[in-house]
């Protein structure tokens, strides 16, 4: 089918600005959804890009809300949908201008970079609310032409992390996994000051899969179904490791850093076992705990280095100097008057200062 379009070039990338009816968008568009069952570490870059997605599935409540709105009189959706065409779309100019016609065939599968809930909302309104008139509902569309998947993932991450509040952790994880295998992408992250996140992913994977770690199976992996034993999200855990990785990430191996983090948490478990036996009843493995404790972790490690060794026992010796915070699990109880009272990034830093002072690490 042919549609009027304007061809646009930005930094060597070709875009088509057009308008498409809902029925075309529903038939031609797909979402590249993350599969939590894929082990990315075992794949090379080509296999990784072919098999692994980078987005969440549409949220039912979100697109039903769109569908209900579209059933109202005079509903409009004026914001452009952003699509990616991995295969080249044919464009025929009108005379010598940027205006012409694009031809979209069945082979031109389009991937949704931004706008999935609008398209799914239209589908729901048409199929479930039986509003067939919406098949001809026109939406403004921008199509990135002949874009490979890596570029598509980057654009999704850029659009949704800089312009709107859409979660991009799946796309970011895929980009990190690619960077671990591709020196060019690793250099790009280094230039952006984000190369420490590559080490964070390795540490998280190691802790998650190590039966000797208190974090075994307790980190919420991207796009996994909810599990009662999963306490902290991968995104929060990754970000919380920044103080450790900024200080030691360039001088220590991933294996050493993982062992340090594991030893630190195992020391905490031995000092306060009840807080780890019922993790949902305490905040030590939730956001207040992981952020505040990982802020002081570099100080604990430096102290242990000065004493001669960094291991579970040396860390336990340091932590036990402050029984109020590290030998008394009630301080970490959910809903209590201790660590649970700290509920913002600024507050986590205040809690870290309190912990550091209690250990006399200042």
Secondary structure, 3 states (H helix, E strand, C coil): CEEEEEEEEECCEEEEEEEEEHHHHHHHEECCECCCCCCHHHCCHHHHHHHCCCECCCCHHHHHHHHHHHCCCCCCCCCCEEEEECCCCEEEECCCCCEEEEECCCCCCEEEEECHHHHHHHHHHHHCCCCHHHHHCEEEEEEEECCCHHHHHHHHHHHHHHCCCCCCHHHHHHHHHHHHHCHHHHHHHHHCCCCHHHHHHHHHHHHHHCCCCCCCCCEECCCCCCCCCCCEEHHHHHHHCHHHHHHHCCCCCHHHHHHHHHHHHHHHHHHCHHHHHCHHHECCCCHHHHHHHHHHHHHHHHHHHHHCCCCHHHHHHHHCCCHHHHCCHHHHECCCCCHHHCCCHHHHHHHHHHHHHHCCCC
